Amino acid sequence: MRRPAAKKAPKKARRPASLSARLVEHATLQARADGSIVAGVGDHAIELGKVSASAATRAQNLHTGLRLDGAVPRAGSTEKEILRVARRLAGLGLLEYRLANGEGDEVVIEPQVPDYWPRPQPLDPADVLVLSRFAYMRRRGNDLVLESPRAGALFRICNPTVAAAMATLSTPQSIRRLRRQEGFPGKELLALLVDCQILFKVEPGSDAGLRPTEGDDDLVVWDFHDLLFHARSTEGRHANPTGGVYPYVGVMAPLPAVRAPWPGDKIDLRSLCDAQQTTPVAKLLRERHSTRAFDDQQPITLAELAQFLDSAARVQANFTSKLDLDDDSPEVTYAARPYPSGGGCWELELYLAVDTCEGLARGFYHYDAGEHALVPLDVRAAELDAMLAGAEFAMGASAAPQVLITIAARFGRVSWKYSSIAYALVLKDAGVLIQTLYLAATDLGLGGCAIGSVNNDLFARMTGLAFHVEGPVGQFALGRAAKPEAGS
Ligand SMILES: Cc1cc2nc3c(=O)[nH]c(=O)nc-3n(C[C@H](O)[C@H](O)[C@H](O)COP(=O)(O)O)c2cc1C
């Protein structure tokens, strides 16, 4: 007698995952008797405005998780009030987002840019998705995180099947097909990953080559490590600690200022040169120093600024040259400037945030190095102030610099030619230019100071340029140095 065939257990219907917003661990939320809501971070209290008593009570849900995937709330409703509080908290970087199914969190989403708010993208079963070539997973402490320099948020993976699904998505998959597979991560997660450009839709008929444009032709020339380095080594596109925070004080001793000598017989150079005999260049190099305080009674003049830019950055010669690849290779144009540049690319542009300059209105300008002209850009006053304040903070100064020069790179000029070393070349070029700016300032009796941190996101907002098209890689404060105080 044949054994009756075992009955297949009916496939359990997948419940849609729910998205909620929650306060980050280091923040608190309190309602005051007057109806105002206050966020607390350490010793700081941040007023978020007044809400109704019911909204104040419900807002406490933000400590554990406030559902975001309901219907759009009516104007004037309690939900609308809470959403307003949540948006303020998000703007302050005090929220993270949980995507949970009935059994626990699938992922926790940590914003990396100031304006991140989850916007699940509409998806159709026929849509074909693939993992961005800029996305990666790594261990962070005890967590596995999925991130990308393109993404406005990182995804802390709580359910290992999500990691397996990402591996599947290294080749294009239709949602219809993914849905039939074991460990389907859910449309809700896919929609959030598309929103963060960790996944992207492959459009029918679009390129399927090794470097798909991912919907943006300017990405083709970027290597993975270069885009990551650019996004993580500037401010504005990640939530990691930035700048001189001395993370290893008490953990290990600093390296000595001068390297311990190698063993071996020394060839003493001291008797071979006269340290007192100075050439003009040696004198300039020795006089060069950083100036962080400027003379607000007697600011730099437009004529001095023109002379400074002429000495350090103006295009000196234009020429074209054919690539030595083959007969059909294209001609490339070059615009030589007073400083050397990797591959002769001269990809660096100067943008001037002017606070005080005699003869020039306060504002934001691009230096047209070919025409030797300043072109004003229309920016919001608050953004100009933020840029100048950032430099003041970075220099530990008590006032903004008179002129703040942002060095921005047109990355494609370099990465069109170089693989693996493109971004490193851009940073080397920025260093070369910074020393040139220092020397030109010294020569003209002006003061200057390099600034190592730049805000990618702020620059992008001021110029409207995407961070991977033209972005800041260095800054230089310029002005007339404050007179030394009597007795100093
Ligand atoms: C790449 C680079 C980044 C710098 N970043 C800063 C900065 O953010 N803030 C600052 O006050 N000085 C900055 N400096 C200036 C240095 O602190 C300064 O060059 C150094 O202390 C030596 O002093 P000197 O320039 O007067 O010789 C930077 C210098 C360089 C070359």
The ligand as an SDF file (V2000), in Angstrom:
LIG
                    3D

 31 33  0  0  0  0  0  0  0  0999 V2000
   45.9620   70.1770    5.9100 C   0  0  0  0  0  0  0  0  0  0  0  0
   45.9690   71.1500    7.0480 C   0  0  0  0  0  0  0  0  0  0  0  0
   44.8320   71.2820    7.8240 C   0  0  0  0  0  0  0  0  0  0  0  0
   44.8050   72.2020    8.8670 C   0  0  0  0  0  0  0  0  0  0  0  0
   43.6510   72.3550    9.5820 N   0  0  0  0  0  0  0  0  0  0  0  0
   43.5940   73.3030   10.5350 C   0  0  0  0  0  0  0  0  0  0  0  0
   42.3670   73.5550   11.2110 C   0  0  0  0  0  0  0  0  0  0  0  0
   41.3220   72.9300   10.9420 O   0  0  0  0  0  0  0  0  0  0  0  0
   42.3530   74.5010   12.1800 N   0  0  0  0  0  0  0  0  0  0  0  0
   43.4730   75.2310   12.4890 C   0  0  0  0  0  0  0  0  0  0  0  0
   43.3900   76.0990   13.3550 O   0  0  0  0  0  0  0  0  0  0  0  0
   44.6380   75.0210   11.8450 N   0  0  0  0  0  0  0  0  0  0  0  0
   44.7380   74.0840   10.8750 C   0  0  0  0  0  0  0  0  0  0  0  0
   45.9060   73.8900   10.1910 N   0  0  0  0  0  0  0  0  0  0  0  0
   47.0850   74.6980   10.5140 C   0  0  0  0  0  0  0  0  0  0  0  0
   48.0510   73.9290   11.3650 C   0  0  0  0  0  0  0  0  0  0  0  0
   47.5500   73.8310   12.6690 O   0  0  0  0  0  0  0  0  0  0  0  0
   49.3830   74.6440   11.3410 C   0  0  0  0  0  0  0  0  0  0  0  0
   49.9000   74.6080   10.0260 O   0  0  0  0  0  0  0  0  0  0  0  0
   50.3970   73.9900   12.2720 C   0  0  0  0  0  0  0  0  0  0  0  0
   49.9820   74.0830   13.6100 O   0  0  0  0  0  0  0  0  0  0  0  0
   51.7750   74.6460   12.1400 C   0  0  0  0  0  0  0  0  0  0  0  0
   51.7080   76.0150   12.3950 O   0  0  0  0  0  0  0  0  0  0  0  0
   52.1550   77.0890   11.2870 P   0  0  0  0  0  0  0  0  0  0  0  0
   51.3020   76.9240   10.1030 O   0  0  0  0  0  0  0  0  0  0  0  0
   51.9580   78.4290   11.9540 O   0  0  0  0  0  0  0  0  0  0  0  0
   53.5900   76.8280   10.9640 O   0  0  0  0  0  0  0  0  0  0  0  0
   45.9620   72.9760    9.1590 C   0  0  0  0  0  0  0  0  0  0  0  0
   47.1000   72.8230    8.3700 C   0  0  0  0  0  0  0  0  0  0  0  0
   47.1090   71.9400    7.3290 C   0  0  0  0  0  0  0  0  0  0  0  0
   48.3160   71.8270    6.4590 C   0  0  0  0  0  0  0  0  0  0  0  0
  1  2  1  0
  2  3  1  0
  2 30  2  0
  3  4  2  0
  4  5  1  0
  4 28  1  0
  5  6  2  0
  6  7  1  0
  6 13  1  0
  7  8  2  0
  7  9  1  0
  9 10  1  0
 10 11  2  0
 10 12  1  0
 12 13  2  0
 13 14  1  0
 14 15  1  0
 14 28  1  0
 15 16  1  0
 16 17  1  0
 16 18  1  0
 18 19  1  0
 18 20  1  0
 20 21  1  0
 20 22  1  0
 22 23  1  0
 23 24  1  0
 24 25  2  0
 24 26  1  0
 24 27  1  0
 28 29  2  0
 29 30  1  0
 30 31  1  0
M  END
$$$$
